[in-house]
Structure formats: structure tokens, C-alpha cells
Amino acid sequence: MEYLSTDKILVIDLNAAQVEEEELDESLVQEKIGGIGITKYLYDKYKEDDPIVIGTGLLTGTTYPASASAQITAKSPVTGKVCHCPVIYKLGVEIKYSGFDYIVVKGRSESPVYLWIHDGVADISDAADVWGKDVWESTDALRKFVGDDLLQTMMIGPAGEKGSDYAQVCYNHWTSPDRFGFGKLFGSKNLKGFAFRGMGLIEIAEPEDYVEHSLEILKAVKENSFLEKKGIAHILTALGEEGVEEWIESVTHRHSADYFTPYATNTALFLDEDPGLLEESKKDEPGVLVSDIYALLGFKKMGFSAVDAGRALKACAKYGIDPFAVADLCGKITLEEIKNSFDTISGAVAIPGRGLFTPWCPTGPIFNDFGLSGEDEIMAWWERRQAVSMIFGIQPIFSLMCPELTEESMLELASQGTGLELTRETLDAVIDKIFG
């Protein structure tokens, strides 16, 4: 597969401590397109080995608006279903640039390991020095060891090592969309996580037309009035939640967007520093980056101040535990009691629809109504929108905001980029297979 691709599938056997590479066959892209179309195929191929499959979308890391995401596909140890979790922030792009489109991890290591993937090279590395550490300590230790503060990590903390149903795979220092207990799956394999770094390039079959068309779409996207807004508080307001903007304003430091995404879906809160600070803080980490709107809202509804809500999110990120589950299942208790409850919380977190996609992502349109009406129509639209986003690598929350990001434009850009003829019939068949 020459274009929009690294042309590589990485297969890691933890039982045998072996690493192999396979070529990404063009016919597979022609049939499955990319993203979860191919990660689901690879999961089924290695199903007997209970694999974890990581993949990038076909457009990930390109000039198509919001082409920011990768995905984890695996069988949830909590729901028993094969589920798909977006990989957000800058991590999704880094995975592709590190040299592999898809990564299959099968089996279980006899001792704790992490996977160091960089510039087309993959190493199974001893994790003895980071096993037992929290997510922040692990990420900092690996960045120091490699000598690169831009190293991107996908790590579990104590929750995953202890086998908690609410254990989350975290991205860098921060919580993730994982509502499926994938952190528990990592821990069961003695897999602390991944470290990614790469300087790869992506070839495009028709580069001038691809970039020109991408910029035309971006120009249309930017005509949306909602782009005057920023951050998670405005998203919650658009979803009908009142008082969030005023509640969080005093600790809001800045807002940040995922790669090439026109709306900043993440908000940084300063808890131990002046939120208005412009220069770099001298404190190691004065706050927390929030992407989980429902976890933040859950702590607000418990009666927490914005500062204590941020501290709760920060504690969850370090421990590697789903903050929404903590907020939803712990009841009205203090911040200190929440921290002490991580190993004892119980109950089920609802997964909407077919249970394939994470409710970290709002289950309906944001800012624009997309002409939808009725719960059934909205849920069907949401599930398809999530599937399409994770086939092409589109930031999943932004896809719920922007009607200009159409299936037709994604298919057209994918065809221009690969030189293949990718049709709606192909896309429908891929989605049917994912839903089947």
C-alpha cells in the first residue's frame, strides 16, 4: 500500500517475545478502507489470541480537517464485546508517523513489558522500572529515559495492574475515551503500555488535488459560527447543561485542539497556578487537561468546586481509572474519599446503542442539528458517524459538530490520496461488517 500509509502491520507476540512485520496489502485497503474497518478484520484474524489491535484511520495525519485520531479495537473484559476506543490528542498522528498503520498485540508476557515503537522499529522492553508506578510517573520516566519530552505514551496505572473493571488506558498524562476496561486487558497481558515517536512521512497519490480539496473543505468548515467558541464548557452548554461556563471560568487556563482540528475540544485547568499565567509555569504540572466532558460534569453534580473537580480528574488520570465511572458510582463523598475508593467502587456504566462505541463522545449532534429528529434516528446517526470517523481517523467529537465533514468528501479524499476507487457501497459493506 503505497499511499496514505506506512505500508506496515506490526504483529507482536508477547508469549514468544517476538516482533514481526507484515505488508499492508492494497487489496485489504480496497476492501476494508482503514481504521476500524481493518482493526476489526485483524481482531477476527487473531481472535484466538485475544488481541489488542491499534490502528490509524486512512486519512489520519493528513490535511483533511480533524484527521487526528487512531483507534484501539479489542474485546472488552467488562462487556464481553469487541469495542472501539478513539485515540485522541496528538497521539493518533504519532502512531502513524512512528512507522506502522496497524499494531496487533497477542498473547501474554511472563513479566511486565512496554512496547517502544519509533521510526519503523519496534522493541519489547522490560517494564520492571515502571510497573507499579502511576501513569504520570511512567510517562515521565520513559520520556527521561529516551531523552525526548515529545514522546507520546499509552499507559496503564495501578488500576490496570490490579485488574479493576474501571481501569483505563491513558494517553500521555491524561484520561482517555476508554469506558471499556481496556486498562484491565493491558494489565492481564502484563503490558504496561506503548511509547511512540516518529518522523515518518505520508505519500499522497495526487498531492496537489488532495491538499487543494482539503483546504476547500476546511474553508467551508470555518464558516460555522460555533467555531467562535472553545473548550468543553461550551460543548456542555450546547448539550443543555447550565452553569458550567461560570463554574469553570475561574480555573480555565487555555483550550487545545487535537491535530488539525478546528475546534478546541480539550480544556486545561490550572489548579496550583494562576490560570491567567502566560509564560510557562515553573511547577511540574500545575493543572489537568480535560477531555472527558461527562466526567467533569459528574463531579460538578456531586457538588464539587471546579478546583476539586480538577483535582479528582487529576487523581483518576494518575491512577489510570475511568473518571466518569468514579463520578457516576461513588456517590456524594469528599475528594479524599474518592481517592480512597478507587479499588472498591462497583456497579455498571451504561454503554449506548450496540455497545461498540464509547459514551465519552456525546450521543448526538453538537452545535448543529444535522436535520435529525427522534431518539432512534439520532442513535442510528451517532453510531454510523462514530464508525465513519474511526474508519477515516476523524476526531470523533468534532465529527458531531460539523456537517461539512461528509462521507462523500472522506471517500473522495481517500480515493485521491490512495489512487484507489473507494465507493459508498464499499463503505456501507465495511460498516455492516463492523456492526455485524
ABEGO torsion letter per residue (X at the ends): XABGBAGBBBBBBAAAGBBBBBBBBAAAAAAAGEEAAAAAAAAAAAAAAGBBBBBBBAABGBABBGBABBBBBBBBAAAGBBBBBBBBEAAAAAAAAAGBABBBBBEBBABBBBBBBBGGBBBBBBAAAABGBBAAAAAAAAAAAAGBAABBBBBBBAAAAAGBAABBBBBEABBBABAAGAAAAAAAAGBAEBBBBBABBBBBABAAAAAAAAAAAAAAAAABAAAABBEAAAAAAAAGBBGAAAAAAAABABBBBBBGBABBABBBBBAABBAABABBBABABABBBBABAAAAAAAAAAGBBAAAAAAAAAAAAAAGBBAAAAAAAAEBBBAAAAAAAAAABBEBBBBBEAGABBAABBBEBBGBAGGBBEAAAAAAAAAAAAAAAAAAGBBAAAAAABAABBAAAAAAAAAAAAGBBBBAAAAAAAAAAAAX
